Amino acid sequence: MKQLLQKLCSLPGVSGCEFSVADTVAEHLSQYGDVRRDALGSVIGEINNKGQAPHILLDAHIDQIGLLVTDIDKTGFLRFTMCGKADLRVLSGAEVIVWGKKPLFGVISSTPPHIANPEKAGTAKTVSELGIDIGYCEKEARELVSIGDAVTFNSGFFELCDMKVSSASLDNRAGAAVILKALELLKEKKHNARITALFSVLEETNKGGAAAASFGISPDEAVVFDVSFANYPNSKLTSLSSGPMIGIAPVLSREISKRLIKTAENHKIPYTLEVMGRLTSTNADTIAISGKGIKTGLISIPLRNMHSSVELLDINDLELSARLIAEYIIKRGNGDA
């Protein structure tokens, strides 16, 4: 799991530019079934096509937050806009990779405190106040960088103690890794469920990948995998290492949520409940109202520092999530209502 996650996190995949990570996911997915791409670029795998019922869709988005180059100014700085909702508070001084004609290391500008406006001390810079420094003058920069080029955070994959790791794009390469691990667990198991694995694009911008693909797939039910908020200092959020978070929300199927809870308890898989009074801010919101409507559940991985270059999670939570959905599918595929 750790090696798979590290591989997925090493690949660029800003919304609309998910090509590299999509290729890698498709390669891994091909050992389990037939793989195809839809018009938007989402990767779709059909597993156990001869299964009678139910037809279960497993979804995880593979795009990440990032930046897009909008201009190159006369000093050589690259101006940019956000692609997805990056945390403004950590942009200033961040290390990035500009995906131009070749990968280019860059640093987002940071005003030293000595010369900063005292009235703005301690506040986040707006995007219009920042630029990416790649070390070149305007002419040299224009030879290597084009307007619209994608930019990602330059973050390594770091191991902490007790199976915890930190990296950019854990949101949501973690969900993708869970689905692939679950398919591995199911490979030698007997069940009658038909599975479609969807690795969707564009979640961080408009959730269009999941909307288009789920309409075409039209499953009996779906389970979405994403990340959600874990505890940080002085907070009362879900702790890391507490297992999968099972979603409860108006848009989610209470029936599926209860089945997931029962499965976790029957197999002694630790879990927590995540209660949301409105939408979930995941692909579940889109899939649930696709076509004539799809019963949808949500499993989330506790994550710290979301939408930054140092997202952090516990590998054990991924392993437990994969085991939970594998056991769920086995039960559903053997006629357990």
N, C-alpha and C positions, 0 to 999 in steps of 0.2 A: 504493500500500500504506500509506504513512504517513497519508494523509488518511482512508482507510477505518478504520485502526486508531484514529486520534484520535476519529473519530465514534463508534465502538463503545465506547471507553473513557469517553466523556462521558456515557453513559447509565446510569442506575441499574439494578441487576439483582441484588439480594440474593436468595439461594435462596428460592424461593417467591413472589418479586415480580419476575420477569424480564420483565414486560410490555413496557416501553419498548424494551429491546434486542431482544426477540423480534420486535416490529413492524418494527424497522429491518432486521434480518436477513432477515425474510420478504420485505420490499420488494426488497432486493438479490437474493435468491434467485429471485424470480419471473421474472427475465429469462432464466433457464436451464432452467426446467421448471415442473411443477405443484407448488404449495405447499399444505400443510395443517398444522393443529395437532392434536396428540393430546390426550387427556383431561387430561394433567398440564401441558400448555402447551409442550412441546417443538415446535420448528419442523422440518418434514420436507419435503424437496424431492425429487421424482422426476425424474431427468434421463435422457434417452435410454431411455424405457420400452420401446422396440422392440428394444433390445439383447438379444442372445440369452444371452451368458455371457461372463465371470462377472458376478454381481450383487454389486457392491462397496459397502459402507456406509462413509461417511466421517463420523466423529463428532468434535465439539468441544463442550464444555459452555460455556454462555453466562452462567451465574450467577457471582456473586462473593461473597467473604466480606464480612461486615458485622455489624451489630448490630440488635437489636430492643428497643424500649422496653418495659419491664416495669412501671414505676411513675413517678409524679411526686410527689416528696416535698414537704414543707411549705415548703421553701426555694426551690422551683422547679427544683431539679435533676432531670434525667431519669435514672432508674435503667435499666439495660439488661442484656441477656444477649447473648452472642456467637452469631451465626448463621454457622456455619463456624468455622474455627480461626484467628482473627486472632492476630497476634503480641502477646502481653501486654506485652512489653518496650517497644513503641512506642505503646501506647494512651495512656498518660498525656501530656497536653498536645497530643494530636492534634486537628486541625481536622476537623470532620465536617459533613454535611448531614443534617438530620432531615426525612424525607419525610412531613410532616404535612399539614394542610389546604392548606398551601403549603410550598415548600422553605424550611427554616430553617437558617441558619448556626449552628453550635455548636462549643464547645471542650470536650474531655474534661478534667476537673479534674486539676490537677497540684499536689502539695504542694511549696512552695518548700523548698530544701535547708536554709534557716535554721531552719525549724521542724519538719523531718522527724525521725522517730524515728531516732536514731543507729544503733540495732540493725538497722534495716531499710534503711539507706543502701545504695544500689547495687542493690537488689532491685526486681523488677517488682511493681507494685500488683496485687492481685486485682480482679476485676470488681466484687465487693461493696464495694470501697473507693473506687470511681470513680463519677463522675456526669457527665452532659452539661449544660453551662451554655449556655442559649440566651438568657440575659439577662432572662428574664421571672420574675415571681413565680408562685406556684402557680396562682392563679386564671387569669391570662393564659395560662400554659402549657397548662392544660387546655382552653382554648378553641381552641387550635391543634394540639395533639398528642393522639393517642389511644394507648392501650395497644396494643402490637403494631405500631406504625409502624416502618418500616424506617429504618436509618441507614447511610450510606455515608461513606467517607473523602472529604474535600474536597481533591482533588488535581488540579492542572492537568496538562496534557500538555506535558512539557518536552523540548526537543531538545538533545542533547549533541553532541559532535563525532562525525564518522565514522558517521553514520546511527544513532546510539544514541539511545534515547528513554526517558523515565521517566514513569510514571503509576501510579495505582491501577488495579486490574482488568485489567492486562495478562494476568494469570491469570484467565480464559483467553480474553479477547477476541482474543489473538494467534492461538490455534488457529482461531477462527472466521474471522479475516481470511485465514488460510492457505487454508482450504477455498474461500472465495469467490474468491480469486485463482487457485486451481487450476482452478476451473470456468471462469473467464475464459480461461485458457490453453487449455482443452480445447474451447472453444466451436466453433472452426473446424477441429478435428482429427478425422480419421476413425478410428473404433475401434468395436468391437462390444460394449463393456462397458455394462452397465446400472448406473447410479450412483444411490444414495440418499444425500443429504446430511442429516445429523441434527445439529441445534443443540439440545443437550439441556439440560434444567433439573435443578436439585437435586444437582449433582455434589458441591458443597462440604459437603453435609449427609448424604445417604444414597445418592447415585448412582442414585436412583430413576428419573430421566428416561431415562437410557440403558438401564436394565433393562427398563422397560416398552416403550419404542419399538423396541429391537432384537428383542424377542420377537415383536412384531407384524410387523416388516419381514422378518425371517428371511432375511438375505442369505447368499450363499455364503462371503463373507469380509468382514472389516472392518479399517479402519485408524483408530486414534484419534489425535487431535492434542491435545497439552497442553503445559505448560511443565515444566521440571525445573531442577535446581539448577546455577547457574553459579558460577564462581570468585569469591572475595572475598579480602581480605588474609589471608595465611598459610593458604591452603587449596590443595588439589590437585584441585579439581573441574574440570569441563569449562569451557574458556574461552569467553567471548562471541566471536562472529564466527567460530566454527569450523563453522558449518553445522548441519543437523539432527542430532539425537541419535536413533539407531535403537535401539529397545529390545530387550534380550535378557532373558527371564525365563521361569520354568516355565509361567506362565499364557499366555504369548504363543506364537504359532505360529512355530516355528523356520524353517519353510518360507517364510513371508511375510518374516521378518527377513532371510533370505538373499537373497530376491528384491529387497528394498529396497536391500541392500548392493550387489548386482550392478548394479542400475539406477543407483545413485549413481556407481559406478566407471565404468560404460560411458559416462556422460554427464559425467564429470569434475566431479561435484558433491561438494564437501568434506562430510565427515560425521564423527561420532564414534559410538562404541558406548556405550550405557548398560546395564550389567549389573546385574540385580537378582535376588537369590537367592530371593525369595519373591514377594509381590505387587508391583504397580507403583504402587499408590495413585492410579490413574486409572480412567476409565470402562472401560478395557480389561479390568480384572479382572471387571467385571460382564457386559460384552458377550460375553466368551469363554465364559462358562458359561450364556448365555441359551438357552432352548429346548433343542434337542438338542445345543447347542454350536456356536460360530462361530469359525472360524480368525481370529485377530485379531493385528494388528501395532500398533506404537506408534511415533509420531514426536513428539519433544519439542523445544521451543525452549529454549535456555539462558537462564535468568532469574536476576537477582540480586534480593535483598531480598524474597523471596516472602512473600505475605500481609501486606504493609505498604502504606503509601500512596505509596511511592517504588520500586515495582518497576521493573526496568531491563533492557532487552534491545537487541539489534541488529536493525534492520529487514532487513538483508541475510540474516539467518538465516531470517526469514519467507519472503523471496523464494525462497531456495534450497529451503526445505521445500515450497513450492507447486510449484516446478519438479520436484522429486523425485517427488511423488505424481502429477503430471500425466504424466510420462514412464512411471511405473509402470503407470498405468491404460491408456495407449496400448499398451504392450507386452502387458498382460493381455488387452485387448480385441481384439488382433490374433492371438490364439491362442498367445501365448508362454507356455509353462508354466514 
